Amino acid sequence: MSRMDRERLAELAASLAAEFAANASLVDDAAQFPQDNVGRLRDSGMLGLLVPAEYGGLGGGVDALVDVAKVFGGACTSTAMIFAMHCQQVAVVAKHAGPALRDRVLPDIAAGRCLLGSITTEAGNGGQLLSVSSPLLSDVEGWLLERDAPVVTGGMAADAYLVTMRTAAERPANDVTLAFVDRSSADVEFRSGWSTMGMRGTESVGIKVKAPVRTDDLIGGAGGFGTVARTTMIPVGHLAWSAVWLGAARGAFSYVLSVLRDPGRRSRDQVASDLSAHNLARIRLSLDVLSAYLQTCVDEFQSGADPSDAAYHIHSNNLKVLASEISYDAVNQMVSLLGLRLGYARTAQTPLERVLRDLRAASLMYANDRLLVANGKLALIDRAIRLSGEQSAVSASLIVHG
Ligand SMILES: Cc1cc2nc3c(=O)[nH]c(=O)nc-3n(C[C@H](O)[C@H](O)[C@H](O)COP(=O)(O)OP(=O)(O)OC[C@H]3O[C@@H](n4cnc5c(N)ncnc54)[C@H](O)[C@@H]3O)c2cc1C
């Protein structure tokens, strides 16, 4: 994207964010899918942010996605996450789908006619991404897909889903295929509702999908999901989700500063005390550190990272873990700083308790524990200890023993 395009994109994102901020507390209170906000994402072209220009999209990269997701995160975390997860799926289609599927789907996404949902979590299997028990079943013209999905963000509003399946009943559970399912050709049953502590507007309902699948619908080919996940779905997801969480924490911080700058709202101790200044500095430090790490990970992704490099995956997993922890801790500290009336109370004027509840979901949204277990194993493989931000392991090799 040119510099001018980026400037126009920033203006569009800011104006949409102002609309999303205005109804964020309503969306949260009613646990209501933000239809109007998603309508604005559709008609503004934002759903096509990552769709290449040749298909009518905005042709943005992951850096643009991160910028926009941060801005939306500061307005309405649920809307921002619906957007981020949609874009994560778009990145997968744009990079790994065959030409027939790309030609069929990308123009629709660019025109705002296709919101994508993600089905990876499986009932009974938790959040284990690279393993699925439900198999694709052979059919005369291809396959039949039948999948129970307990948590699907925007599941009722999505126009199509990307679904992970075991490649065949006789294949092991870790032989996984990613299928594109058009809602119009699928039988979709909504099985459970969504009533949670936070992220209430994502309407991440349970659904059961039955659909025919053709060869063209297999993204990355039969059994190709491992590569799709490592190359695109996981890294883009971690970048986009982290941007949403950082944006949410920054939005909350902006509210805190507005209170502290307003003599009519703040208490005397809140600005006068060194403790208050110290706490404010700590929060700002956390946000800056997270922002710098996010940018380093964007750069690593955009420089064409090697998906077989263990260090690259360690950095990407670290980002998700760090962002979920730092953003939540920062908002938690903001609640302490402003106290009961301005921080902890549940009123339309104080977004902190809503944002804190939203951010509580971040460590669960693909369990941090699973990522830390994976990173422990990857750390044993990355003998050179290539730390984040290092181009090569040359300097690290000086300190390797054994
Ligand atoms: C807001 C939100 C939106 C979501 N949207 C979607 C969506 O659109 N599509 C989708 O498919 N899913 C979605 N999910 C589901 C999400 O990706 C996770 O799969 C899900 O939250 C995990 O649920 P869990 O905590 O019950 O399961 P688990 O991941 O199974 O975790 C349960 C517990 O077991 C522990 N645990 C289990 N196995 C291990 C292990 N091997 N190593 C270490 N610890 C382990 C965990 O630490 C945790 O304490 C969403 C979740 C949230 C919160």
The ligand as a Tripos MOL2 file, in Angstrom:
@<TRIPOS>MOLECULE
LIG
   53    58     1     0     0
SMALL
NO_CHARGES

@<TRIPOS>ATOM
      1 C1        -13.5800  -14.7730   22.6060 C.3       1 LIG1
      2 C2        -13.2740  -16.1220   22.0390 C.ar      1 LIG1
      3 C3        -13.4980  -16.3450   20.7020 C.ar      1 LIG1
      4 C4        -13.2400  -17.6010   20.1450 C.ar      1 LIG1
      5 N1        -13.5180  -17.8160   18.8220 N.ar      1 LIG1
      6 C5        -13.3010  -19.0370   18.2680 C.ar      1 LIG1
      7 C6        -13.6100  -19.2840   16.8930 C.ar      1 LIG1
      8 O1        -14.0750  -18.4120   16.1780 O.2       1 LIG1
      9 N2        -13.3870  -20.5120   16.4100 N.ar      1 LIG1
     10 C7        -12.8590  -21.5230   17.1480 C.ar      1 LIG1
     11 O2        -12.6670  -22.6170   16.6290 O.2       1 LIG1
     12 N3        -12.5570  -21.3420   18.4700 N.ar      1 LIG1
     13 C8        -12.7710  -20.1100   19.0370 C.ar      1 LIG1
     14 N4        -12.4820  -19.9080   20.3740 N.ar      1 LIG1
     15 C9        -11.9690  -21.0090   21.1630 C.3       1 LIG1
     16 C10       -10.4920  -20.8360   21.5340 C.3       1 LIG1
     17 O3         -9.6850  -20.7310   20.4230 O.3       1 LIG1
     18 C11       -10.0180  -21.9930   22.3840 C.3       1 LIG1
     19 O4        -10.0000  -23.1460   21.6360 O.3       1 LIG1
     20 C12       -10.8550  -22.2190   23.5440 C.3       1 LIG1
     21 O5        -11.0510  -20.9950   24.2210 O.3       1 LIG1
     22 C13       -10.1820  -23.2020   24.4600 C.3       1 LIG1
     23 O6        -11.1470  -23.5840   25.3960 O.3       1 LIG1
     24 P1        -10.7360  -24.2750   26.7440 P.3       1 LIG1
     25 O7        -10.0210  -23.2770   27.5770 O.co2     1 LIG1
     26 O8        -11.9590  -24.9020   27.2960 O.co2     1 LIG1
     27 O9         -9.8690  -25.5040   26.2760 O.3       1 LIG1
     28 P2         -8.3740  -25.9840   26.4040 P.3       1 LIG1
     29 O10        -7.4650  -25.3140   25.4740 O.co2     1 LIG1
     30 O11        -8.5010  -27.4570   26.2210 O.co2     1 LIG1
     31 O12        -7.9110  -25.6270   27.8700 O.3       1 LIG1
     32 C14        -8.5590  -26.1200   29.0410 C.3       1 LIG1
     33 C15        -7.5470  -26.2200   30.1640 C.3       1 LIG1
     34 O13        -6.6720  -27.3030   29.9050 O.3       1 LIG1
     35 C16        -5.3280  -26.8750   29.9040 C.3       1 LIG1
     36 N5         -4.6730  -27.7080   28.8840 N.ar      1 LIG1
     37 C17        -5.2910  -28.5840   28.1160 C.ar      1 LIG1
     38 N6         -4.4260  -29.2250   27.3360 N.ar      1 LIG1
     39 C18        -3.2360  -28.7220   27.5680 C.ar      1 LIG1
     40 C19        -1.9420  -28.9890   27.0380 C.ar      1 LIG1
     41 N7         -1.7070  -29.9060   26.1090 N.pl3     1 LIG1
     42 N8         -0.9430  -28.2730   27.4940 N.ar      1 LIG1
     43 C20        -1.1500  -27.3480   28.4320 C.ar      1 LIG1
     44 N9         -2.3420  -27.0780   28.9820 N.ar      1 LIG1
     45 C21        -3.3820  -27.7580   28.5520 C.ar      1 LIG1
     46 C22        -5.4090  -25.3920   29.6220 C.3       1 LIG1
     47 O14        -4.3440  -24.7050   30.1780 O.3       1 LIG1
     48 C23        -6.6630  -25.0030   30.3390 C.3       1 LIG1
     49 O15        -6.3970  -24.8190   31.7040 O.3       1 LIG1
     50 C24       -12.7320  -18.6480   20.9530 C.ar      1 LIG1
     51 C25       -12.4900  -18.4010   22.3100 C.ar      1 LIG1
     52 C26       -12.7510  -17.1540   22.8600 C.ar      1 LIG1
     53 C27       -12.4830  -16.9470   24.3090 C.3       1 LIG1
@<TRIPOS>BOND
     1     1     2 1
     2     2     3 ar
     3     2    52 ar
     4     3     4 ar
     5     4     5 ar
     6     4    50 ar
     7     5     6 ar
     8     6     7 ar
     9     6    13 1
    10     7     8 2
    11     7     9 ar
    12     9    10 ar
    13    10    11 2
    14    10    12 ar
    15    12    13 ar
    16    13    14 ar
    17    14    15 1
    18    14    50 ar
    19    15    16 1
    20    16    17 1
    21    16    18 1
    22    18    19 1
    23    18    20 1
    24    20    21 1
    25    20    22 1
    26    22    23 1
    27    23    24 1
    28    24    25 2
    29    24    26 1
    30    24    27 1
    31    27    28 1
    32    28    29 2
    33    28    30 1
    34    28    31 1
    35    31    32 1
    36    32    33 1
    37    33    34 1
    38    33    48 1
    39    34    35 1
    40    35    36 1
    41    35    46 1
    42    36    37 ar
    43    36    45 ar
    44    37    38 ar
    45    38    39 ar
    46    39    40 ar
    47    39    45 ar
    48    40    41 1
    49    40    42 ar
    50    42    43 ar
    51    43    44 ar
    52    44    45 ar
    53    46    47 1
    54    46    48 1
    55    48    49 1
    56    50    51 ar
    57    51    52 ar
    58    52    53 1
@<TRIPOS>SUBSTRUCTURE
     1 LIG1         1 GROUP 0 **** ****
